[in-house]
Amino acid sequence: MKRWILFTALALVFGIGAAVLAFKLVKPTLDPRGGSNIWMEGNSSLRRFYLTATRVSVENEMDASDSKFKTLASLILNKKGRKLTVRIPTESLKSGDPNMDLNAYEKLKAKDFPNIVFTLGDYAIKAYPGSHTTYALLVSGKLRIAGVERKVVLEPTMVLGPDGIRIYGSQDIYQKNYGISPYSVAVVMTTDDKIVVHYMIVLGLKQKENS
């Protein structure tokens, strides 16, 4: 009887592991032709895993009171940005595996805290040598995940283009800093504490219609 229970337990454990391995997750990419997009990746004892935000909202406010600064680019370069908030609905994160998604929502406390939010604090700009369209940014702000807010410093790249401004980069996030315990399944799979977030934020200044 004890041997049967042991074999059954092993079958269940390795069955879970086989299902995880059989479910092929495709690594996302940042699409420079699309709008704002964010995805994250982590590592487990079995394989890499990915979560893509299927919805991202960006709210930005610029001080356009000075007539010298007509374009969005000149407003940002002259530090006229007063507000930037990036919001990701937690349940918009998708891996391609519904079970993994549900586990992620539970870990992120999606029912109590339905959004992951970044709020801009301040930023500094430095042009890349020989370029008039590419800049290095040093951005400080606050990131709120699972109801826990922490200060963060980002070092993205900003590119000015005819179709808008794109700010992209990546950032290491440690789950335990936000009160999240890394996921584990029996003795088969455990995830690392570190998650890497890849982001591309697209900004465009909306013009008011003449009345």
Secondary structure, 3 states (H helix, E strand, C coil): CHHHHHHHHHHHHHHHHHHHHHCCCCCCCCCCCCCCEEEEEEEECCCEEEEEECCCEEEEEECCCCCCCCCHHHHHHCCCEEEEEEEEEHHHEECCCHHHHHHHHHHCCCCCCCEEEEEEEEEEEEECCCCCCEEEEEEEEEEEECCEEEEEEECCEEEEECCEEEEEEEEEEEHHHHCCCCCEECCCEEEEEEEEEEEEEEECCCCCCCC
